[in-house]
Amino acid sequence: MGITEAQDNWSNQSVKFKIFPGFDTDELAWAARSRFRLDRKAAPYLRSPDPRVRPIIEALAERRAINIKEVLESFETWSRTRRRVRSPLMADLCCGHGLTGLIFAALEPKVERVFLLDRRKPAKAHLLLEAVAEAAPAVVDKVTWVEAPIEGAAQQLPAQTSIVAVHACGTRTDRAIDAAVAVESPALALMPCCYHQTAKQAPKALRTALGANIATDVARTYRLEEAGWAVAWAAIPRAITPMNRVLIGRR
């Protein structure tokens, strides 16, 4: 396999939607990256074979607090990581509105507590918590918001907390790995984003041959394996984002 072919292979253009299969059609594919707010008009298009998803979508649509891209991104990430990452303690780092962590809290009975950590809590984050709690009331007692930089995440989390970081920009993905090492996470799922200043950790030969993005994630994979995780690569549909690779590790 040539280098260009390898890179095209990991662009994962053929990855299908699991939670919202309607977006695999030409009719809706264009909308997968939409920054429009999820509202009552858009909600009927977010149909899922999982009946637990519908009440959450409807509650989110009522509040118009989040865009369609973020909803698709969070649910599709959850669908590809849930079996390997769910654990009693979980943290969603660089979480933004915290939807990925809220989905784990709402739809995974094994999850007892979720920490949503970001430097600042977005103004509408409380609306997402209200919406998900409307569909799954137990979420209220499971979720803790933490306003802190990711560099100090380990000091905010109990030992054995599994970690999710969806589009932790640049070296923030590496700081998420630092936190996972420090708290001895049983599992983690990382969707890297914006590889600015991250490639220097990879050998120059890999950067030259594979490009910065793949070389960086190869280096991260080696680091995780050396720290005791078995690592697999997965992806969400590229229609949502071109930065769609997910690194999943389990002890």
Backbone as a ProteinNet text record, in pm:
[ID]
protein_1_A
[PRIMARY]
MGITEAQDNWSNQSVKFKIFPGFDTDELAWAARSRFRLDRKAAPYLRSPDPRVRPIIEALAERRAINIKEVLESFETWSRTRRRVRSPLMADLCCGHGLTGLIFAALEPKVERVFLLDRRKPAKAHLLLEAVAEAAPAVVDKVTWVEAPIEGAAQQLPAQTSIVAVHACGTRTDRAIDAAVAVESPALALMPCCYHQTAKQAPKALRTALGANIATDVARTYRLEEAGWAVAWAAIPRAITPMNRVLIGRR
[TERTIARY]
84.4	0	88	68.2	145.5	102.5	183.9	155.9	23.5	-0.4	-125.4	-244.5	-231	-340.1	-363.9	-255.3	-269.8	-341.4	-304.1	-369.1	-516.7	-548	-687.4	-764.8	-700.8	-765.1	-806.9	-720.1	-753.7	-832.9	-871.5	-970	-1109.4	-1125.7	-1248.5	-1374	-1364.3	-1478.1	-1598.5	-1576.1	-1684.7	-1751.4	-1707.4	-1766.8	-1912.2	-2001.6	-2144.3	-2191.8	-2303.5	-2367	-2432.6	-2412.6	-2476.4	-2603.8	-2599.2	-2712.5	-2812.3	-2763.5	-2850.7	-2825.3	-2866.7	-2834.9	-2892.2	-2991.2	-3046.4	-2944.7	-2838.9	-2736.3	-2640.5	-2658.2	-2581.8	-2640.4	-2757.3	-2822.7	-2775.5	-2785.8	-2749.5	-2836.4	-2957.9	-3051	-3000.8	-2936.1	-2897	-2746.8	-2666.6	-2521.3	-2464.6	-2515.9	-2464.2	-2484.9	-2586.9	-2624.1	-2546	-2463.4	-2394.6	-2299.1	-2245.7	-2156.1	-2227.5	-2358.4	-2436.2	-2414.3	-2394.6	-2383.5	-2518.3	-2624.3	-2757.6	-2797.8	-2872.7	-2920.2	-3017.6	-3007.3	-3108.2	-3236.8	-3342.6	-3470.8	-3582.2	-3705.7	-3818.4	-3833.3	-3791.9	-3798.8	-3695.9	-3577.6	-3470.8	-3482	-3542.5	-3545.2	-3597.9	-3703.1	-3754.2	-3652.7	-3551.5	-3450.4	-3346.3	-3339.4	-3243.7	-3312.5	-3349.1	-3414.9	-3309.2	-3335.9	-3238.7	-3306.6	-3236.9	-3291.9	-3291.8	-3219.5	-3216	-3327.5	-3430.5	-3544.6	-3509.4	-3396.1	-3357.2	-3309	-3273	-3214.9	-3322.5	-3436.9	-3540.5	-3580.2	-3606.4	-3645.9	-3537.8	-3411.2	-3302.9	-3301.7	-3318.1	-3319.4	-3434.1	-3550.6	-3665.7	-3645.3	-3587.6	-3563.9	-3457.6	-3353.8	-3251.9	-3311.2	-3396.6	-3457	-3544.3	-3612.9	-3697.7	-3616.6	-3493.1	-3411	-3320.6	-3301.8	-3221.6	-3085.7	-3018.5	-2896.4	-2768.4	-2780.9	-2662.1	-2683	-2574.2	-2590.4	-2593.3	-2639.2	-2659.6	-2529.2	-2421.4	-2292.7	-2249.6	-2259.8	-2217.6	-2301.9	-2430.4	-2517.9	-2475.1	-2457.2	-2413.8	-2278.6	-2186	-2050.6	-2052.4	-2128.2	-2130.8	-2195.6	-2309.4	-2377.3	-2297.9	-2238.5	-2162.8	-2033.2	-1972.7	-1855.6	-1895.7	-2003.8	-2053.3	-2078.2	-2140	-2176.4	-2054.1	-1941	-1820.6	-1727.8	-1753.7	-1662.8	-1729.4	-1859.7	-1933.7	-1895.9	-1883.2	-1860	-1721	-1624.4	-1487.7	-1449.5	-1526.3	-1485.8	-1573.9	-1698.8	-1788.8	-1734	-1745.7	-1700.6	-1772.6	-1767.6	-1841.6	-1805.9	-1678.2	-1634	-1586	-1636.7	-1596.4	-1577.1	-1491.7	-1471.7	-1471.4	-1538.1	-1538.5	-1453	-1330.4	-1234.7	-1242.4	-1214.8	-1234.3	-1373.4	-1471.3	-1602.6	-1694.1	-1661.8	-1756	-1887.7	-1995.9	-2126.2	-2142.7	-2053.7	-2057.2	-2151.7	-2195.7	-2297.5	-2248.3	-2123.9	-2074.8	-2080.1	-2032.1	-2038.7	-2181.1	-2270.1	-2410.7	-2475.4	-2437.2	-2492.3	-2448.7	-2322	-2276.7	-2355.2	-2377.1	-2451.1	-2595	-2655	-2796.5	-2822.3	-2733.4	-2763.8	-2681.3	-2588.9	-2507.4	-2531.7	-2612	-2640.8	-2515.8	-2410.9	-2287.5	-2218.1	-2244.1	-2179.8	-2251.9	-2176.6	-2234	-2207.2	-2095.9	-2060.6	-1981.8	-2014.5	-1946.8	-1900.6	-1774	-1718.6	-1709.6	-1766.9	-1758.1	-1658.1	-1543.6	-1436.2	-1400.3	-1400.9	-1350.6	-1307.8	-1228.3	-1177.3	-1291.5	-1393.2	-1511.5	-1636.4	-1736.6	-1865.3	-1942.4	-1979.3	-2053.3	-2185.9	-2228.6	-2348.8	-2472.8	-2479.3	-2598.9	-2580.3	-2470.7	-2445.9	-2557.5	-2612.8	-2719.4	-2842.4	-2863.9	-2979.3	-2963.5	-2839.2	-2816	-2838.7	-2790.5	-2813.2	-2962.7	-3036	-3181.7	-3247.1	-3204.1	-3265.3	-3240.3	-3117.1	-3085	-3150.8	-3155	-3219.1	-3370	-3428.4	-3571.7	-3598.7	-3508.5	-3523.8	-3474.2	-3375.3	-3315.3	-3287.7	-3385.9	-3374.2	-3255.3	-3208.5	-3097	-2968.6	-2962.8	-2842.9	-2808.4	-2909	-2886	-2790.9	-2807.4	-2724	-2590.5	-2573.4	-2449.6	-2344.9	-2389.9	-2301.9	-2245.7	-2114.4	-2046.1	-1969.7	-1997.5	-1924.9	-1799.7	-1687.1	-1560.2	-1503.3	-1486.6	-1423	-1274.5	-1192.4	-1048.5	-977.7	-851.7	-774.3	-741	-727.5	-700.1	-565.8	-472.9	-342.9	-356.2	-463.9	-485.7	-594.3	-632.2	-744.7	-721.7	-600.4	-573.4	-602.3	-583.2	-609	-758.5	-838.6	-983.5	-1058.4	-988.8	-1056.1	-1013.8	-1106.3	-1069	-986.2	-914.1	-842.7	-941.8	-895	-974	-1090.5	-1072.3	-1172.6	-1140.5	-1233.2	-1215.2	-1232.2	-1160.4	-1153.8	-1198.9	-1280.2	-1319.3	-1276.1	-1217.6	-1181.3	-1210.3	-1317.2	-1359.9	-1312.9	-1220.4	-1163.4	-1100.8	-1019.3	-931.8	-819.9	-820.6	-742.1	-591.3	-517.8	-372.3	-316.7	-228.9	-163.3	-256.3	-378.6	-472.1	-505.6	-501	-517.9	-405.3	-284.6	-172.9	-188.6	-246.7	-271.9	-381.4	-474	-573.8	-506.8	-407.8	-331.1	-256	-197	-129.3	-224.9	-347	-445.4	-480.3	-496	-528.4	-418.3	-294.5	-182	-184.8	-208.6	-202.4	-310.4	-431.1	-540.6	-559.4	-469.1	-474.1	-609.5	-646.4	-775.4	-785.4	-896.3	-913.7	-937.6	-985.3	-1012.6	-1013.5	-993	-1000	-1036.2	-1096	-1128.2	-1093.9	-1008.8	-960.7	-988.6	-1048.9	-1062.8	-978	-853.2	-763.4	-814	-765.1	-808.3	-694.9	-683.8	-590.3	-450.7	-373.4	-246.6	-131.6	-163.9	-62.2	33.9	161.6	270.5	266.8	194.4	190.7	286.4	323	395.8	539.5	594.5	734.4	763.3	659.1	679.7	700.9	667.5	683.7	817.7	879	1004.2	988	1093.3	1088.9	1054.9	1105.1	1077.7	928.1	859.4	714.9	641.7	684.9	621.4	633.5	751.9	775.8	693.9	689.3	624.2	472.4	422.5	280	205.2	277.6	212.6	198	182.4	183.1	70	-49.4	-164.3	-148.4	-121.2	-107.8	16	128	250.2	228.3	157	129	49.2	-54.6	-138.4	-70	22.7	106.1	190.4	253.2	334.3	249.5	128.6	39	1.6	-20.1	-54.4	59.6	183	297.4	303.5	280.5	285.9	181.4	60.6	-46.6	-17.9	32	65.3	173.5	274.7	382.7	333.2	227	171.6	70	42.1	-41	-177.9	-208.2	-336.8	-320.7	-418.1	-428.4	-510.1	-457.5	-516.4	-573.5	-689.1	-749.7	-785.7	-786.6	-830.7	-970.1	-1054.4	-1188.1	-1212.6	-1335	-1366.2	-1516.3	-1553.1	-1691.9	-1703.3	-1823.6	-1836.1	-1764.4	-1694.4	-1620.8	-1713.9	-1838.6	-1935	-1949.8	-1924.5	-1934.8	-1811.2	-1693.4	-1567.7	-1456.1	-1360.4	-1246.6	-1150.7	-1157.1	-1075.2	-1157.5	-1172.1	-1270.4	-1210.6	-1078.1	-1014.2	-1032.1	-1058.9	-1076.1	-975.3	-896.2	-803.3	-870.5	-888.1	-957.6	-861.1	-845	-753.1	-821.6	-783.5	-831.3	-712.5	-716	-610	-611.4
-119.2	0	124.1	216.7	338.8	436.8	542.8	639.2	709.7	754.9	825	734.8	608.5	513	493.2	484.9	468.4	587.8	708.4	826.7	829	791.5	787.9	684.6	572	468.5	523	604.4	657.7	786.7	828.7	936.6	881.7	747.8	679	734.4	756.2	813.6	719	588.9	492.7	459.7	521.1	493.3	539.4	451.3	480.1	532	602.2	647.4	528.6	519.3	413.9	462.4	582.5	633.5	705.8	775.9	852	811.2	691.3	640.5	723.5	805.8	890	984.6	1014.9	1106.7	1039.1	910.4	842.7	870.2	928.8	956	1089.6	1102.2	1228.7	1343.8	1311.6	1415.1	1488.2	1413.4	1472.7	1484.4	1418.9	1417.3	1558.4	1650.1	1788	1854.6	1808.8	1874.7	1823.2	1720.7	1660.3	1756.4	1854.2	1953.2	2083.7	2080.5	2202.7	2267.7	2398.5	2476.6	2535	2495.6	2540.5	2474.8	2547.2	2492.1	2376.9	2275.3	2169.9	2228.4	2226.7	2278.6	2182.7	2221.9	2132.2	2098.7	2190.1	2161	2057.2	2063.1	1971	1836	1832.6	1710.7	1587.4	1597.7	1477.2	1410.5	1485.1	1426.1	1346.1	1365.7	1292.3	1168.8	1077.5	953	847.4	769	668.7	534.6	423.9	291.9	262.6	343.8	325.9	411.5	350.4	427.9	519.8	498.3	583.4	720.6	729.3	853.2	958.3	915.3	1009.8	1110.5	1068.6	1168	1272.7	1232.8	1329	1430.7	1383.5	1473.7	1573.8	1526	1615.2	1719.5	1678.9	1774	1876.4	1832.8	1925.9	2024.4	1973.5	2058.2	2166.5	2135.2	2233.9	2352.1	2326.2	2431.6	2504.5	2451.3	2515.1	2560.7	2475.1	2515.1	2460.6	2379.7	2315.8	2293.4	2292.6	2276.4	2129	2105.6	1969.6	1892.1	1956.1	1887.7	1829.9	1908.7	1861.6	1744.3	1747.3	1636.6	1507.9	1515.2	1397.8	1348.6	1439.5	1405.5	1331.2	1382	1320.8	1183.1	1170.3	1040.9	936.6	976.9	879.3	839	931.1	894.6	797.1	826.8	735.4	596	588.3	458.1	372	434.2	359.4	331.1	394.7	378.9	318.1	313.9	284.8	152	47.2	-84.7	-96.4	-22.9	-35.1	71.1	180.7	292.4	309.5	267.9	291.2	226.7	297.7	248.6	329.6	288.1	361.4	509.2	542.9	681.4	721.6	835.5	882.3	1033.5	1081.8	1225.4	1261.2	1369.3	1426.1	1551.6	1544.2	1654.2	1746.1	1875.9	1976.3	1956.9	1950.4	1894.7	1991.9	2121.6	2215.3	2213.3	2185.8	2176.2	2046.8	1949.8	1827.4	1720.4	1728.7	1634.5	1491	1467.5	1329.2	1265.8	1336.9	1284.7	1265.3	1357.3	1344.9	1221.9	1189	1068.8	943.6	937.4	823.4	815.4	928.9	929.7	884.1	921.7	892	750.3	698.5	573.9	454.1	471.9	360.1	337.4	235.8	210.6	185.7	133.1	104.5	232.3	342.9	470.1	533.5	554.9	608	756.9	805.6	945.3	995.4	1114.8	1174.7	1315.1	1342.7	1476.5	1544	1662.3	1743	1854.1	1849.1	1943.2	2029.3	2157.7	2253.1	2378.4	2460.7	2581.9	2672	2683.9	2762	2685.7	2695.3	2632.2	2721.4	2670.6	2753.8	2803.2	2916.8	2980.5	2891.7	2810	2727.4	2582.6	2554	2415.9	2364.7	2453.3	2408.2	2362.6	2417.8	2376.8	2234.4	2196.3	2058.5	1961.1	1997.5	1911	1897.6	2007.6	2001.6	1910.1	1922.7	1843.8	1694.6	1657.8	1515.7	1461.1	1542.5	1498.1	1482.3	1560.2	1543.8	1404.9	1356.9	1223.8	1113.2	1144.7	1045.2	1113.5	1120.2	1199.1	1161.4	1038.7	996.7	1072.6	1135.7	1209.6	1319.7	1382.1	1495.4	1457.7	1340.4	1298.2	1238.7	1216.5	1156.6	1259.4	1378.5	1471.7	1578.9	1603.1	1710.9	1796.1	1925.9	2018.4	2067.5	2069.2	2117.3	2221.6	2343.4	2448.2	2451.9	2400.1	2391.1	2366.9	2409.2	2378.3	2230.6	2177.7	2035	1997.3	2092.7	2063.3	2020.3	2062.2	2022.5	1919	1851.3	1758	1645.9	1594.7	1480.8	1514.8	1642.3	1683	1693.7	1693.8	1708.3	1575.7	1468.6	1341.7	1233.5	1145.4	1031.3	930.9	846.8	737.5	647.7	585.6	489.7	555.1	679.4	747.4	726.7	672.4	660.3	797.4	821.1	954.7	953.3	1052.7	1080.5	1223.6	1245.2	1380.4	1391.9	1459.8	1474.2	1610.3	1606.8	1727.8	1818.7	1757.1	1835.1	1888.1	2017.6	2077	2068	2028.7	2027.5	1943.4	2002.7	1927.8	1899.1	1951.2	1918.3	1769	1706.1	1560.7	1492.4	1544	1487.4	1512.4	1627.1	1653.2	1559	1519.9	1420.3	1286	1252.3	1129.4	1140	1256.8	1278.2	1250.4	1301.7	1281.2	1133.9	1065.6	922.8	842.2	878.2	811.3	837.7	963	1001.4	935	920.9	862.7	714.4	659	515.9	478.4	550.5	526.8	383.9	316	182.5	184.9	300	310.6	457.7	481.7	618.6	618	727.5	747.1	890.3	907.5	1038.9	1061.2	1174.8	1215.2	1340.7	1324.8	1440.4	1542.8	1664.8	1774.8	1875.3	1938.7	2050.1	2012.4	1949.8	1889.8	1990.6	2116.8	2221	2190.9	2184.7	2163.4	2026.2	1932.2	1799.2	1701.8	1725.7	1625.7	1607.4	1704	1693.7	1573.7	1515.4	1396.7	1271.4	1279.4	1164.4	1173.5	1059.1	1061.7	1135.1	1205	1283.5	1196.7	1073.5	984.9	958.7	940.2	917.8	1044.5	1158.8	1285.1	1308	1276.1	1296	1198.7	1072.5	968.5	969.6	994	977.4	1108.4	1216.2	1342.5	1359.2	1483.6	1514.9	1446.9	1443.2	1391.2	1243.9	1161.1	1018	991.1	1058.4	1037.1	1068.6	1176.3	1213.4	1105.4	1053.4	953.3	817.2	788.4	669	683.6	801	824.3	815.5	870.3	860.9	716.1	639.1	498.3	422.4	447.9	385	425.4	554.8	600.2	529.7	517.7	452	304.1	237.7	95.4	75.9	162.2	151.9	178.4	258.9	290.5	186.5	85.3	-24.9	-38.2	42.2	28	-49.2	-133.3	-190.9	-92.9	-52.2	58.9	10	62	39.8	175.4	181.6	301.6	277.7	378.7	374.7	511	534.6	662.8	686.2	813.8	851.5	892.6	908.8	943.3	1073.4	1069.6	1186.2	1300.2	1268	1373.2	1473.7	1429.6	1519.1	1607	1545.6	1617.2	1538.5	1605.3	1532.6	1483.8	1542.5	1496.6	1396.1	1278.1	1181.5	1057.1	1053.9	934.2	931.7	811.9	793.5	689.9	727.3	634.4	580.5	448.4	385.5	293.3	314.7	231.6	166.6	40.9	-31.8	-94.7	-90.7	-156.3	-307.1
0	0	0	-92.8	-99.1	7.6	25.9	130.5	107.6	-15.2	-43.5	-16.9	-56	-33.5	115.2	193	337.8	399.8	356.9	409.8	371.7	247.5	205	285.1	316.2	395	531.2	591.8	723.6	719.1	601.1	595.7	623	613.9	654.5	587.6	458.1	389.1	384	404.9	392.8	525.9	635.7	766.4	766.7	808.6	807	942.8	940.3	1063.8	1134.2	1263.6	1341.8	1410.6	1465.4	1542	1453	1352.6	1263.1	1117.9	1078.2	945	831.5	858.4	753.3	692.8	768.1	718.2	620.9	597.3	491.9	353.9	348	220.4	163.4	31.9	-32.8	16.2	54.4	99.4	223.8	316.3	443.8	466.1	383.3	407	420.2	339.6	341.6	477.5	551.5	677.3	797.3	777.5	891.1	960.6	886.1	947.1	977.6	978.9	993.8	1129.8	1127.6	1250.4	1291.1	1218	1257.2	1389.4	1467.7	1593.6	1569.2	1651.9	1649.8	1707.1	1626.6	1672.7	1632.9	1657	1630.5	1482.2	1394.3	1251.5	1208.7	1269.4	1231.6	1300.8	1418.9	1499.7	1426.1	1343.9	1276.5	1184.3	1138.8	1051.4	1128.9	1260	1342.4	1399.9	1310.2	1349.9	1380.8	1485	1528.1	1550.1	1520	1551.2	1701.1	1779.3	1925	1985.8	2043.5	2093.4	2209.4	2275.7	2388.2	2341.6	2214.6	2163	2137	2090.1	2047	2155.2	2279.8	2380.8	2406.5	2395.7	2415.5	2302.5	2179.5	2064.1	2076.4	2113.6	2124.3	2233.3	2345.2	2454	2416.4	2346.6	2299.1	2198.3	2109.9	2007.3	2069	2176.2	2243.1	2294.5	2334.2	2395.6	2296.6	2177.2	2072.5	2127.2	2201.9	2271.1	2208.4	2101.5	2045.9	1896.4	1821.3	1676.3	1635.5	1514.4	1465.3	1458.2	1413	1402.8	1536.9	1643.7	1775.3	1823.2	1791.2	1830.5	1759.3	1628	1552.3	1601	1621.6	1664.1	1797.4	1892.9	2026.4	2024.3	1958	1955	1876.9	1763.7	1685	1757.3	1831.2	1912.1	2021.5	2090.3	2194	2136.7	2020.2	1963.9	1934.1	1903.3	1865.7	1983.1	2096	2209.9	2333.4	2337.5	2460.4	2523.9	2445.9	2504.2	2565.7	2510	2558.8	2660.7	2667.5	2752.2	2875.9	2870.5	2983.8	3110.4	3221.1	3351.1	3457.6	3583.4	3687.3	3695.6	3677	3680.3	3541.4	3491.2	3360	3363	3271.6	3256.3	3109	3076.1	2940.6	2947.1	2893.2	2903.8	2782.3	2805	2699	2640.1	2727.9	2692.2	2620	2618.2	2559.5	2636.2	2566.3	2632	2711.2	2688.7	2767.9	2718.7	2592.4	2547.1	2544.2	2505	2500.7	2639	2738.9	2875.7	2922.7	2886.1	2925.7	2863.5	2740.7	2676.3	2751.2	2789.2	2869.3	2999.8	3064.5	3191	3172.6	3060.1	3037.6	2989.4	2904.5	2832.8	2876.7	2969.5	3016.5	3165.4	3202.1	3343.3	3427.5	3365.8	3438.8	3485.1	3418.6	3451.8	3570.9	3678.3	3802	3821.6	3765.2	3785.1	3664.4	3618.4	3503.5	3539.2	3514.7	3533.2	3397	3386.7	3264.7	3293	3225.9	3257.1	3136.9	3159.3	3059.9	3134.9	3065.9	3131.5	3176.6	3091.3	3126.2	3085.7	3167.7	3138.3	3042.1	2923	2827.1	2885.6	2837.7	2892.3	2882.1	2776.3	2756.1	2801	2870.9	2913.5	3003.9	3086.8	3177.3	3100.8	2980.7	2900.3	2849.1	2817.4	2773.1	2887	3006	3121.5	3148.9	3139.6	3159.9	3057.4	2932.8	2825.8	2845.1	2869.9	2885.9	3012.5	3118.1	3242.3	3226.2	3136.3	3108.5	3051.7	2968	2908.7	3000.7	3084.4	3174.5	3308.9	3397.5	3521.2	3610.2	3604.5	3689.9	3659.7	3543.1	3503.9	3604.1	3662.1	3753.1	3865.9	3921.8	4034.7	3990.9	3862.2	3812.6	3770.3	3729.7	3658.6	3751.3	3738.1	3809.5	3709.1	3709.1	3622.2	3693.7	3622.4	3678.1	3582.6	3630.5	3550.9	3587	3497.1	3522.5	3390.6	3378.8	3258.3	3253.1	3133.9	3120.3	3181.4	3189.6	3249.3	3395.8	3461.8	3600.3	3618.8	3510	3516.5	3617.1	3623.7	3712.2	3858.1	3895.4	4033.6	4064	3960.3	3975.8	3968.6	3932.7	3906	4003.8	4042	4124.2	4043.7	4114.9	4048.4	3976.9	3869.3	3792.2	3718	3679	3597.1	3448.8	3374.2	3229.5	3165.2	3055.8	2997.2	2851.4	2818.2	2680.7	2649.5	2533.8	2491.1	2341.5	2308.3	2169.5	2117.6	2022.5	1964.2	2069.7	2156.8	2243.8	2154.3	2130.4	2023	2047.3	1943.6	1948.1	2061	2140.1	2248.2	2365.3	2361.3	2469.6	2469.1	2352.8	2349.5	2429	2417	2492.8	2642.3	2678.4	2820.5	2872.3	2785.3	2825.4	2853.1	2771.9	2797	2928.7	2955.6	3083.8	3199.7	3189.7	3296.2	3310.7	3197.2	3201.1	3268.9	3240.6	3305.5	3455.5	3492.8	3634	3718.2	3662.8	3741.7	3712.6	3632.6	3598	3538.6	3435.7	3370.8	3318.8	3344.6	3287.3	3136.7	3085.7	2942.5	2902.9	2774.1	2723.7	2576.4	2531.7	2390.5	2354.9	2253.9	2214.5	2067.2	2033.4	1894.8	1876	1829.8	1818.9	1718.6	1736.4	1651.4	1638.9	1523	1505.3	1555	1469.7	1509.4	1520.6	1539	1550	1664.6	1636.6	1732.8	1800.3	1743.1	1803.3	1736.6	1610.2	1533	1578.6	1653.7	1691.7	1781.3	1841.2	1923.3	1838.2	1709.6	1620.1	1547.7	1513.7	1438.2	1305.6	1265.2	1142.5	1022.3	1018.7	905.3	891.2	1003.7	998.7	956.6	1005.8	967.9	818	764.2	621.5	537.8	581.4	502.1	515.2	635.9	662.2	679.3	700.6	730.8	881.1	923.3	1066.3	1142.5	1082.8	1157.1	1193.2	1093.8	1120	1204.9	1174.5	1251.7	1398.7	1426.7	1565.4	1636.4	1569.9	1635	1645.1	1553.6	1570	1696.5	1714.8	1834.2	1961.1	1955.6	2071.7	2101.2	1996.3	2014	2082.7	2039.6	2105.6	2252.8	2278.7	2417.7	2503	2451	2526.1	2546.6	2443.6	2457.2	2563.6	2562.2	2660.6	2802.8	2815.1	2946.8	2993.8	2911	2957.9	2895.5	2793.6	2725.3	2594.3	2564.1	2430.1	2347.5	2232.9	2157.5	2024.1	1991.2	1859.1	1800.3	1668	1598.9	1541.5	1555.4	1496.3	1432.6	1386.7	1324.7	1327.4	1330.5	1307.6	1160.7	1107.5	965.3	929.6	818.9	772.3	732.7	705.8	673.1	788	910.7	1026.5	1037.2	1022.3	1037	969.9	905.5	850.2	959.1	1077.5	1190.6	1269.7	1210.4	1258.9	1322.2	1335.9	1392.1	1544.3	1597.5	1740.3	1789.4	1888.2	1952.7	2078	2083.7	2196.1	2268.7	2398.8	2476.6	2595.2	2620.1	2739.2	2808.6	2940.9	3018.5	2993.1
[MASK]
+++++++++++++++++++++++++++++++++++++++++++++++++++++++++++++++++++++++++++++++++++++++++++++++++++++++++++++++++++++++++++++++++++++++++++++++++++++++++++++++++++++++++++++++++++++++++++++++++++++++++++++++++++++++++++++++++++++++++++++++++++++++++++

